[in-house]
Amino acid sequence: MKDLKKKQEELYALKVDMESRRNTELHPRKKLKREVELWLRNVERINDEIPDLEQKIAESNAASRGWGSLAGNVLKTKQEVEELISQQGNFHDGLVVDNPAGWIGQVLSTTTLFGEAAKICMEKIWAYLMDGDVQKIGVWGLGGIGKTTIMKLVHNQLLKETDKYDIVRWITVSKERSIIKLQDRIARAMGETLSEDEDKTIRAGMIHEMLARKGKFVLVLDDLWDQLSLEEVGIPDPSNGSKLLVTTRSLDVCRYLNCREVKVSTLSKPDAWSLFSEKVGQEVLNHPDLLPTVKSVAKECAGLPLAIVTIASSMRGVCDIHEWSNALHELSRHIPSVNGMEEKIFQQLQFSYDRLKGEKLKNCFLYCALFPEDFEIDPATLIELWVAEGLVEEMDSLKMETDRGHAILNKLKNNCLLEAAGEEHTIRNNVKVKLHDVVRDMALRITSVRPRFLVRAGMQLKEIFDLQDWNKDVEKVSLIDNWGLQIPPQMTPPKCPNLTTLLLSKCSIESIPDGFFEQMHGLKVLDLSYNYGIKSLPNTISDLKTLTTLLLRECYELENVPSLSKLEALKKLDLGFTNIKDIPDGMKKLVNLKYLNLGGTWITKMDDGILAKFTFLRHLKLINFVEQGGISVRGAEIGGLRKLEIFEGRFDDLNEWNRYALAPKSRPRKYRIFVGPADASIYWEWDKWISIDGGGIYFTDGMKIPYDVQSLNVLHMIVGLCEKEALFSGFIIPVPHNIFSSLSRINIWECKNIKKLFSSIWVLHNLQNLEYLSVRHCDEMEEIIASESEITSTTTASSKFTTILPKLISFEVRDLPELKSICGANGAMVCDSIQEIEIKNCPKLKRIPMNLPLQDGGQPSPPPSLRIISVSSEEWWELVEWDHPIAKSLLQPYVSYNPGYYPRYNCFLDVVGDPSLTESCVYWSWNKNLASKAERAAKPAGNIAKANYTVMRLDLNSQDSAFQFVDSYK
């Protein structure tokens, strides 16, 4: 019994450690692994049983009987405790897994809370949240004082209260005063949409129902400027434990909503100095002669966190007393104003702007104010506009310009004039940026004088502003994101001889008067993209001889573009996803083009020789999905574009492709290429991918593939291989080097005359980065990975070999009637990153040669990343062999039986094309860039009116999640 008690103490210590780990790892969207839950339950049970056993032993000793039977119980319990102790070692890879069902809201990016006053404020908010009698909480204070920072931390803490609330949603409101837009944001946050055609009252009722259905909700309205009628929006008065939280600069807003008020005060003097010291850096603080002046500068920030961070960051590393004295003078000089404290804040922030070195850097910052308030700006888009404006000088390559642009972004972020916006984007790990609303107000105040900007972005204007606002000295005009904006046909053309930039994107403009551009002779950048209803452009665009950038992307209905023959200065032309069917007139004159996008259009042919004229071209997109993929290009012509860095296009056949692949040139750093017909369903999100469709033609010459390709699709190919030759190494050849360095995805579908896919040595040298392998409908395929002895016909055919694929995530073999082995009779695979295994309709495959990871005791365990093994049938699974005798039983919980397969990629396209549909049509695409096709496909489907069809744009994490959506929708 003493041994048992010692073991129990050891188990208890492990339980305490496990619970500590659980508390650390358990976050929203995570749940405990089932084996961890079972382990904790068993520990609790054992801990309850041991005292009972101890009591029985004491009683049996007192009665001098029954000890023999109890001794067996003690031994059994001791063994169980020892087993639980040993099991604890199985959890070294983590205690939790993803749990979408337990998710009640999106975690927000935050910064560290600073200062005692902020902590007290947060505690007060939390106390109100936990108080069942408080339904509405209003957090108010100056702009830049930290309201949003505090509320984000509260919001993220609320996400852990999964047993208290059903949903937590964050809505940024800002100044726009648009009930419609606020309703749309709330609906989007709920994962739903509202029809624009409904009036506000009906929409309010729908919002009310959405929130009521969700149960107990917490709704955070950030940056509310004006008094708001909850009833008009559709927000129900919180009840049943629901909560409404608002942040605002106005106490009147809190009182109007009958909120419990929480004021965010400025930092105390000690906290303000601590924050300033942290941001200005130790190098400055190490100079005793500077300290009095530095402290005076800190004092001028008046305890406002935004001002402290911005000013201290701009002075970081400055150790010259004269600069500090000048800074103190600039910040302390009196500026008379009726705005009081707000004027003081602007003065403090403008100090950081004034310290930016160089006019171009300052203008790059001011340019950000052209975007709407709280707009999350894509860095790539911003940098491209900076280049177009000449704010980033043209360099020898797009990459160099992009690098210079990011260096500028970093300078602005380091000076706290720009901030990261939200989470990283999964496709490019590209963090968007935004202006704090107070910083944007400061920028707009600067641009109200010189350089002169006219900014009405995101203000829900329905008609373009009066002519008197178009001053002669205005240089840049932004009307971005004014959905429903119309330009009156009778409008007098604006007289803006100094206008260089006109941004009219995302306005749903349907027509532009003929003379609108007549007196804009200096215009360089014109952005009309995302105006879905516009069908034609005024002819006066043809006379904008200074135009360098013309952006018309996703003007879905646009059918005609005026002659471009006079626009010889044009460097960037984006016609992507428009309804244009022919190459625009005069395009061959655009010899200075560096960027051309004709992707997603209806253009099917281009005269030979046109592209060869664009010798400066760096970025070329031509892929569309009409008539076998639309425009096809000549290998020699594309090979001659020596400056091309980004290329998306299609070659008719392997001959043209091989001419391009072997052409002497510097290769594009990003390419997406179809050879043969273009198939939208395999338009993967990779920087470098090639899809080759042989069209069922017999090929004997090999395929030359760039060595740096990331994704390779080979379809409908009949290959001239000898009996023992593998497709890779025998037919697919990396050029100019002999090894694939980055190959991450391989799809081999519906190919013939291939018996072996790889050799083991070839895999070792070429596939160490492989993540996805899919082989489908290859009728003669017998072996995936052959031993080198099989390929070379040596006598050691029975020798053992192990293939290591360290990054393989997904392995799929399907509909391969002759497949006998995955890697030979004696081969084995090590795939420690595997998540998905799919083996279907491979009746001759009798062995799965995958080695399982070994635990410390030498016993196998499932790969920690494994999620699913999908097989045709239970009968096949029972017959198939694994190398380890207990492997099958270990993996049984991951097995799913699914014999059928149907082509789910195109099921929604079929719906779109059904002429019997008269009320709605739905289009699904897991690449949101293809959703524009829906708007075109909808109209032929029974001539459906625009108001009666829906385009579904889905950002899905994986192919499986797309399939799940389609299945559930059907």
LOVEX-390826 format. One record per residue (C-alpha): x, y, z; residue in three letters. Coordinates in steps of 0.1 Angstrom, whole numbers, plus 2048, in hexadecimal, padded with zeros to 3 digits. Each point is the difference from the previous one (the first is absolute). Layout:
<recs>
XYZAla/...
</recs>
This chain:
<recs>
800800800Met/81E817806Lys/80C7FB7DDAsp/7DD8087F3Leu/7FF821814Lys/82280A7F2Lys/7F47FA7DDLys/7E0813808Gln/81481E80BGlu/8147FE7E0Glu/7E07FE7EBLeu/7F181D813Tyr/81F8167F8Ala/7FC7F77DBLeu/7DB808802Lys/80882380EVal/81A8067E4Asp/7E77F37E6Met/7E581880DGlu/81981D7FESer/8087F77DCArg/7DB7FD7F8Arg/7F982380DAsn/81D80D7EBThr/7F77EE7DFGlu/7DA802802Leu/7F581E7EBHis/7E18087EBPro/7FE7E97E2Arg/8137E5814Lys/7F47E2814Lys/8107E5815Leu/80A7E17EDLys/7E97E3809Arg/81D7EB80EGlu/80981D817Val/7DC80380CGlu/8007DA806Leu/821802812Trp/7F481B818Leu/7E07EE807Arg/8137E0808Asn/817813817Val/7E280E812Glu/7F07DE803Arg/8207F080DIle/80481C81AAsn/7DD7F980CAsp/8057DA801Glu/821800814Ile/7F180F820Pro/7E47E67FEAsp/8197E47FCLeu/81580E81DGlu/7E1800816Gln/7F77DC7F7Lys/8247F5808Ile/7FE811822Ala/7DF7EF807Glu/80D7DE7F5Ser/81E804816Asn/7EA80881EAla/7EB7E17F9Ala/81F7EB7F7Ser/7EF7F37E1Arg/7FC8077DBGly/82380D7F9Trp/8077E67E5Gly/7E580C7E8Ser/809825807Leu/8257FA7F8Ala/7F67F87DCGly/7ED8207FEAsn/81E81480CVal/8167F07E6Leu/7E78067E5Lys/7FC82580AThr/826805802Lys/8037F27DDGln/7E58187F3Glu/81181D811Val/8217F77F0Glu/7EF7FD7DEGlu/7F1823804Leu/82280D809Ile/80F7F17E1Ser/7E380C7EAGln/80882480AGln/81F7FE7EAGly/7EA7FD7E2Asn/7F5824802Phe/8218117F8His/7F280E7DFAsp/7E4813811Gly/7DF7FB813Leu/7E88127E8Val/7F37FE7DDVal/7EC8187EAAsp/7DC80480BAsn/7EC8167E8Pro/7E07F6812Ala/80D810820Gly/8088217EFTrp/7EB81D80AIle/81381C7EFGly/82080B7EEGln/81F808815Val/80C8237F9Leu/82480C7FESer/80981481EThr/81C814811Thr/80A7FF824Thr/7EB813819Leu/81581D80FPhe/7FA813820Gly/7ED7FB820Glu/7E28157F5Ala/7FB7EA7E2Ala/8007E1815Lys/7E780F818Ile/7EA8097E3Cys/8027DD7F1Met/7F77F1822Glu/7E2818803Lys/7F47F57DDIle/8047DB80ATrp/7ED805820Ala/7E380F7EDTyr/8017E37E7Leu/7FE7E781DMet/7E381480FAsp/7DF7F17F5Gly/7EE821806Asp/8168137E7Val/7F77FD7DBGln/81181D7EFLys/82380E807Ile/80E8207F0Gly/826806800Val/8098237F7Trp/81E8177FEGly/8168147E9Leu/80B7F37DEGly/8207ED804Gly/7FC7FB825Ile/7FE7DA7FDGly/7DB7F7800Lys/8037E87E4Thr/81F7EF80EThr/7EE7FA822Ile/7E17F47EFMet/8137E77E9Lys/8107F181FLeu/7DD7FD810Val/7F27F17E0His/81B7E57FFAsn/7FB7F8825Gln/7DB7FC7F9Leu/8077E57E5Leu/80A7E981DLys/7DE804810Glu/7F17E47E9Thr/7E97F581BAsp/7F2823806Lys/7FC80E7DDTyr/7F67F07DFAsp/81181A7E9Ile/81781E804Val/8018187E2Arg/81581F7F9Trp/7F381B7E9Ile/8148207F6Thr/7E781C7FBVal/8148207F9Ser/7F38217F4Lys/7EB7F67E2Glu/7DE803810Arg/7F27E67E8Ser/7E57E980FIle/8027EA7E1Ile/8257FB802Lys/7FF7F9826Leu/7E57E67F9Gln/8157F07E6Asp/81E7FE817Arg/7EB7F081CIle/7F27E67E7Ala/8227F87F3Arg/80D7FB823Ala/7E47E7805Met/80A7EE7E0Gly/7E080C7EDGlu/7F78197E6Thr/7E58197FBLeu/7EF80A7DFSer/8088247F6Glu/7DD8027F1Asp/7EE7FD822Glu/7F8820812Asp/811808821Lys/7E27F6815Thr/7FF7DD7F1Ile/8267FC803Arg/7FD80B825Ala/7E77E4806Gly/8187E77F0Met/81D80C815Ile/7EA7FD81FHis/7F77DC7F7Glu/8257F77F9Met/80B80C822Leu/7E27F1812Ala/8077DE7F0Arg/82480080DLys/7F67FF824Gly/815813819Lys/8158197EBPhe/81A81A807Val/80181B7E5Leu/81D819801Val/7FA8207EBLeu/8228117FEAsp/8058257F8Asp/7DC80B801Leu/7FF8257F8Trp/7DC80A802Asp/7E07F7813Gln/7F27E07F1Leu/7DD7F1801Ser/8047DB808Leu/7DD7FA7F3Glu/8088107DFGlu/81E7EA7FBVal/7EF7E180DGly/8147F9820Ile/7E97F281BPro/80280F822Asp/8177E7812Pro/7EF7E7816Ser/8047DC80CAsn/825809808Gly/8098107DFSer/81681F7FFLys/80581E7EBLeu/822813802Leu/8088207EEVal/8208157FEThr/7FC8257F8Thr/810822804Arg/7DF80E80CSer/7F07FC823Leu/7DF80B7F0Asp/8007E07EBVal/8037EB81FCys/7E4812811Arg/7EA7FF7E2Tyr/8037DA800Leu/7FB7FF826Asn/8227EE805Cys/8147FC81FArg/81B8197FAGlu/8257F7802Val/81881D7F9Lys/8237F97F3Val/81781A80FSer/82280B7F5Thr/81F7EF80ELeu/80D80B822Ser/8218137FFLys/8157E180BPro/7EE7E97E7Asp/80481A7E4Ala/825803807Trp/8047DA801Ser/7EF7FC7DFLeu/81481D7F0Phe/8207F180ESer/7F87DE7F1Glu/7F980E7DELys/81D81A7FEVal/81A7E5809Gly/81C7FD819Gln/8198107E9Glu/7EF822806Val/7FB7FA825Leu/8257F9805Asn/8088257F9His/7FA813821Pro/8038227EFAsp/7E27F77EALeu/7E97F481CLeu/7F082180BPro/7F78097DCThr/7F47DC7F8Val/7EA80181FLys/7F18227F5Ser/7F87F17DEVal/7F07E2810Ala/7EB819816Lys/7F48117E0Glu/7EF7E07F6Cys/7E780681CAla/7FD7DB809Gly/7F17F67DFLeu/80D7DD7F6Pro/7FD8067DALeu/813820802Ala/81B7F1818Ile/8067E27EAVal/8008157DFThr/81781B80DIle/8187EA814Ala/8037E87E2Ser/80981D7E9Ser/81B80C818Met/80E7DD808Arg/8268007FDGly/8038267FEVal/81C80B817Cys/8058247F4Asp/7F581A81AIle/7F78197E4His/7E77E87F0Glu/7F07FA822Trp/7FE825808Ser/7F08077DEAsn/7E87E3806Ala/7F6810821Leu/7FB8227EFHis/7EB7F17E4Glu/7E97EE819Leu/7FC81C819Ser/7F981D7E9Arg/7DD80E804His/7E77FA7E4Ile/7DF812807Pro/7E27E97F9Ser/7DC7FB80DVal/8077DB7FFAsn/81580081EGly/80E7DE808Met/7F97F27DDGlu/81681B7F0Glu/81B7F8819Lys/7FF7DB7F4Ile/80280A7DCPhe/81E816808Gln/8117E3812Gln/7FA7E77E3Leu/80A8197E5Gln/822803812Phe/8067DB7F6Ser/7F58077DDTyr/81881E7FEAsp/81D7EB80BArg/7FC7E87E2Leu/81F8047EALys/7F880A7DDGly/7E180C7EEGlu/7FB7DF7EFLys/7FD7EE821Leu/7E881A80DLys/7EB7FD7E0Asn/8007DA803Cys/7F0805823Phe/7E781A7F4Leu/7F67E97E3Tyr/7F27E781ACys/7E581A809Ala/7F07FB7DELeu/7F27DF80CPhe/7E07FF815Pro/801803826Glu/8097DF811Asp/8087F17DDPhe/8187E3801Glu/8198087E4Ile/8117E47EDAsp/825808800Pro/8057F37DCAla/7E48177F3Thr/80E81E813Leu/8237FB7F4Ile/7F47FC7DCGlu/7EE821803Leu/81F811810Trp/8147F47E2Val/7E680D7E7Ala/801822812Glu/8268017FFGly/8027FF826Leu/8157E07FDVal/8188057E3Glu/8007E77E4Glu/81B7E6803Met/80E7E37ECAsp/7E67E880DSer/7DE7FD810Leu/8107EE81DLys/81881D806Met/7E38187FFGlu/7EC7EA818Thr/81D7FE818Asp/805826800Arg/7DA804806Gly/8027E881EHis/81D81380EAla/7EB8207FEIle/7E37EE811Leu/8177F581CAsn/80C823805Lys/7DC80D803Leu/7F87E3818Lys/81F806814Asn/7F5824804Asn/7DE7F480BCys/7EF8127E3Leu/7F47DF7F1Leu/7F57E1813Glu/7FA7DC7F8Ala/7DC7F87FAAla/7F27DF80CGly/80D7DD7FAGlu/8187F37E7Glu/7F17F47DFHis/8057DB7FAThr/8088027DBIle/81E817801Arg/805806826Asn/7FA8247F6Asn/7F781781CVal/7EA81D7F6Lys/80582380EVal/7EA81C80BLys/80082480DLeu/7F4806824His/7E28167FBAsp/81081D813Val/81F7FD7EBVal/7EB8007E0Arg/7EE81F80CAsp/822811804Met/80A7F57DDAla/7DF80D7F1Leu/806821812Arg/8228037F0Ile/7F37F77DDThr/7E481A803Ser/81C81A7F9Val/81C7F27ECArg/8047E77F0Pro/7DB8057F9Arg/7EB7E1804Phe/7DA7FD7FDLeu/7F67E0813Val/7DD7F4804Arg/8087DB802Ala/7E87E8811Gly/7E681B807Met/7E27EF7EFGln/7FC81C7E7Leu/7E57F97E6Lys/80881D7E9Glu/82280F7F8Ile/806821813Phe/7FA8237F2Asp/81680F7E7Leu/80D81B818Gln/8127E4813Asp/8157F87E2Trp/81981C806Asn/8198087E5Lys/81D7F9818Asp/7F47DD80BVal/81A7E67F8Glu/7F07E080CLys/7DB7F6803Val/7F47E0812Ser/7DC7F47FFLeu/8097DB808Ile/7E47EB80EAsp/7E18157FBAsn/7E97E47F5Trp/7E480D7EAGly/8128207F5Leu/7F380F7E0Gln/80F81B7EAIle/7E38167F1Pro/8008007DAPro/7FB826800Gln/81E806817Met/81881B7F4Thr/8237F17FBPro/81680881EPro/81C8197F9Lys/81E7EF811Cys/81F8077ECPro/8177F581DAsn/7ED7E0808Leu/8187E27FEThr/7EC7E6812Thr/7DB7F67FELeu/7F57E2815Leu/7DC7F57F8Leu/8027DB809Ser/7E47EC812Lys/7E581A7F8Cys/7E97EB7E9Ser/80181C7E7Ile/7EB7F67E2Glu/80881D7E8Ser/81881D7FCIle/7F681F7EBPro/8138047E0Asp/812820809Gly/8097F7824Phe/8257FD7FAPhe/80381D7E7Glu/813817817Gln/8167E8813Met/81D8027E9His/81A7F881BGly/7EF7E080CLeu/8197E4806Lys/7ED7E7815Val/7DC7F67F9Leu/7F07E4815Asp/7DD7F57F6Leu/8037DC80CSer/7E47ED811Tyr/7E48147EFAsn/7EC7E27F7Tyr/7E48117EBGly/8148167E9Ile/7FE7F47DBLys/81581A7EESer/81781D805Leu/7FF8237F2Pro/8158077E1Asn/81281D812Thr/8157E5812Ile/8127FC7DFSer/80E823803Asp/8107FC822Leu/8238007F2Lys/812802822Thr/7EE7E280ELeu/8187E680DThr/7E87E9813Thr/7DD7F57F6Leu/7EF7E8817Leu/7DF7F07F5Leu/8017DF813Arg/7DF7EE807Glu/7EB8187EDCys/7EC7E17F7Tyr/7E98107E7Glu/81A8157EELeu/7FF7F67DBGlu/81281C7EEAsn/81F815806Val/80781F7EBPro/81F8007EASer/8207FF813Leu/81680B7E3Ser/808822810Lys/8087F3822Leu/8247F87F9Glu/80B80A823Ala/7EB7E480ELeu/8147E8816Lys/7E57ED812Lys/7DF7F37F0Leu/7E97EA814Asp/7E27F27EELeu/7FD7E0815Gly/7DE7F1804Phe/7EE8177E8Thr/7E77F77E4Asn/81880B7E5Ile/8017E77E3Lys/81A80F7E9Asp/823810804Ile/7FA826804Pro/8068157E2Asp/823810800Gly/80F7E981BMet/81E7F87EALys/80B825805Lys/8047FB825Leu/8257F97FDVal/80880C824Asn/7E97E7811Leu/80F7EF81ELys/7E07F080DTyr/7E47F17EBLeu/7E37EC80EAsn/7E77F07E8Leu/7F87E3817Gly/7DC7F6805Gly/7F48137E1Thr/7EE7F17E2Trp/81D8067E9Ile/8087E07EDThr/81C80A7E8Lys/81C8197FCMet/8138077E0Asp/8237F27FEAsp/81B81A807Gly/7EC817817Ile/8107F4820Leu/8228027F0Ala/7FC8267FELys/7FD803826Phe/8257FC807Thr/7FD811823Phe/7E57E880BLeu/8057F3823Arg/7DE7F380AHis/7E97EE7E8Leu/7DF7EE807Lys/7ED7F07E4Leu/7ED7E280FIle/7DB7FD7FCAsn/7E87E27FFPhe/7ED8057E0Val/8057EA7E1Glu/81B7E980EGln/81081D813Gly/7FE81D7E9Gly/8208107F3Ile/81D7E97F8Ser/82380D7FCVal/81F7F77ECArg/81D7F1813Gly/81A8157EDAla/7EC820804Glu/7FD7FC826Ile/8247F4802Gly/80B8217F0Gly/7F281581CLeu/820802814Arg/7F381681CLys/7E17EB808Leu/7FE7F9825Glu/7DC7F5804Ile/7EE7EB7E5Phe/7DE7F07FFGlu/7F87F17DFGly/7F87E27EAArg/8137ED7E4Phe/7ED7EC7E7Asp/8157E0803Asp/8207F080CLeu/81480B7E1Asn/7F9825808Glu/8077FA825Trp/8217EF7F9Asn/80A81E7E9Arg/7FA81781DTyr/8107E981AAla/8207FE7ECLeu/8028247F6Ala/81E81380EPro/7F2819818Lys/7FE80A824Ser/7E27ED80EArg/7E2811810Pro/8017FE826Arg/7DA7F9800Lys/7EE7EC7E6Tyr/7DF7EF7FBArg/7FF7ED7DFIle/7E77EA7EEPhe/80C7EA7E4Val/7E17F57ECGly/7DD80780CPro/7FD815820Ala/7EB7F181CAsp/7F381881BAla/7FE7E4819Ser/8267FC802Ile/808825803Tyr/8157FB820Trp/80D81C816Glu/8257FB7FATrp/81A8197F4Asp/80F7E77E7Lys/7E97E67F0Trp/7FB7EF7DFIle/7E37EB7F4Ser/8067EB7E1Ile/7E27F07EEAsp/80B7E87E5Gly/7DE7FD7F1Gly/8037DA7FCGly/81D8047E7Ile/81E7E8800Tyr/82181080APhe/8237F27FCThr/814820806Asp/805809824Gly/7F181E812Met/81881B80BLys/7F580F821Ile/81081E813Pro/8137F281DTyr/7F0819819Asp/7DC7F67F8Val/7EB7FC820Gln/7E07EF7F2Ser/7FF7E97E2Leu/7E07F27F1Asn/8027E67E4Val/7DF7F67F0Leu/7F47EA7E2His/8237F77F5Met/80A7E17EDIle/8257FC806Val/8197EC7ECGly/8137EF81CLeu/8127DE7FFCys/7F47E4818Glu/81580981FLys/8048267FAGlu/7F181881AAla/7ED81E7F5Leu/815817815Phe/8257FD7F5Ser/7F67EE7DFGly/7E881A7F2Phe/7FD81E817Ile/821813800Ile/80981E816Pro/81181C7EEVal/819811800Pro/80B7ED81FHis/7FA7DA804Asn/7EE802822Ile/7DF80E80APhe/80781681ESer/7DD80C80ASer/7E77E67F3Leu/7E380081ASer/7E27F27EDArg/7FE7E57E5Ile/7E07F67EFAsn/8007E47E6Ile/7DD7FB7F3Trp/7F27EA7E4Glu/8227F87F0Cys/8077E07ECLys/81E7E97FAAsn/810809822Ile/8097E2816Lys/818811819Lys/7FE82380CLeu/821806812Phe/8207EE809Ser/80B800824Ser/8218137F9Ile/7ED81A7ECTrp/7E880681DVal/81D804818Leu/81081B7EAHis/7E18127F4Asn/7E27FD817Leu/80C80A823Gln/7E781E7FEAsn/7E37EC7F3Leu/7E0807813Glu/7E47F27E9Tyr/8007E27E9Leu/7E17F67ECSer/7FF7E47E6Val/7DE7F97F0Arg/7F27EB7E4His/8217F47F2Cys/7F57DE7F4Asp/8237F07FBGlu/81080E820Met/80F7E3814Glu/818811818Glu/80482380EIle/8247FE80CIle/8167E57F1Ala/8217F580FSer/81F80A7ECGlu/8077DB7F9Ser/7DE7FC7EFGlu/80881E7EAIle/8237F57F7Thr/7F87DB7FDSer/81B7F6818Thr/7FF7DF813Thr/7F980F822Thr/7DB8057FAAla/7F77F4822Ser/816819813Ser/7EE81581ALys/7FE8267FEPhe/7F081C813Thr/7F181F7F0Thr/7FE81E816Ile/7E781C7F7Leu/80481781EPro/7E681A7F5Lys/7E57EA7F0Leu/7DE80C80CIle/7E87EF7E8Ser/8047DE7EEPhe/7E57F67E7Glu/7FF7E27E8Val/7DE7FA7F0Arg/7F17EB7E4Asp/8217EE7F8Leu/7F47DD7F6Pro/8247F27FBGlu/81181081ELeu/8127E4813Lys/817813817Ser/80882380CIle/8257FB804Cys/80A7DD7F6Gly/7FC7DF812Ala/81B80981AAsn/7FF826800Gly/7F381681CAla/7F5824803Met/80681981DVal/7E681C7FFCys/800810822Asp/7EC81F7F5Ser/7E47EC7EFIle/7DD80D806Gln/7EA7F07E5Glu/8037DE7F0Ile/7E77F67E5Glu/8017DE7EEIle/7E27F77EBLys/7F87E77E5Asn/8237F1800Cys/7F57DB803Pro/8237F17FALys/81181481BLeu/8057E981ELys/81A813815Arg/80482380EIle/825804806Pro/7FF81F817Met/8167FE81FAsn/7F080E820Leu/813815819Pro/80D7EE81ELeu/7FA80A824Gln/81C80081AAsp/7F77DC808Gly/8047F57DCGly/7DB7FC7FAGln/7F18107E0Pro/7E781D802Ser/7EC8127E6Pro/81181E7F0Pro/7F781E816Pro/7F38147E2Ser/7EA7E47F2Leu/7DB80A7FCArg/7F07E77E9Ile/8057E07ECIle/7E67FE7E5Ser/7FB7DE7EFVal/7E87EF7E8Ser/7F17E6817Ser/8037EE821Glu/8067E07EEGlu/81F80E7EFTrp/80D80F821Trp/7FD7DF812Glu/8157EF7E5Leu/81B81A7FBVal/8217FA813Glu/816818814Trp/8247F8809Asp/7FA802825His/7E77E780FPro/7ED819815Ile/80081D7E7Ala/7DD7F97F3Lys/7F0800822Ser/813820809Leu/7F38117E1Leu/7DD7F3800Gln/7F2820811Pro/80C8147E2Tyr/7F07EB7E5Val/7E280C7EBSer/7EE7E97E7Tyr/7F68137E1Asn/7FE7EC7E0Pro/7F081A7E9Gly/80E81D7EETyr/7EF81A7EBTyr/80E81F7EFPro/7F781A81AArg/81681B7F1Tyr/7E68097E6Asn/7DF7F9811Cys/7F7824804Phe/80B8097DDLeu/7E67E77F4Asp/7E6812814Val/80A8217F1Val/7FC7F27DDGly/7DD7F2806Asp/7E88147EAPro/7E27F5815Ser/80C81781CLeu/7ED820800Thr/80380D823Glu/8237FB80CSer/8217F17F7Cys/81D7F6815Val/8247FD7F7Tyr/81B7F1816Trp/8258047FDSer/81B7FA81ATrp/8168197EEAsn/7EE821806Lys/81080F7E2Asn/7EB7EA7EALeu/7DF80C80FAla/7FE81A7E5Ser/7F67E47E8Lys/7E07FD813Ala/7F48227F6Glu/8057F77DCArg/7F37DD802Ala/7E180B811Ala/7F18147E4Lys/7FF7E47E6Pro/7EE7EA81AAla/7DD80B7F6Gly/8098257FDAsn/7FE804825Ile/7FE82480CAla/81E80D813Lys/7EC803820Ala/7F67DB7FFAsn/8217EE801Tyr/81A7FC81AThr/8267FD7FEVal/80E7EC81DMet/82480A809Arg/80F7E8819Leu/82280280FAsp/8057DB80ALeu/81F7F2811Asn/8037E07EDSer/7F27EA7E4Gln/7EF7EB81BAsp/7EE81D80FSer/7F480A7DEAla/7F27DD7FAPhe/7EF800821Gln/7EF8207F8Phe/7F47F37DEVal/7F47E080FAsp/7EC81181BSer/7F28197E7Tyr/7F47E57E9Lys/
</recs>
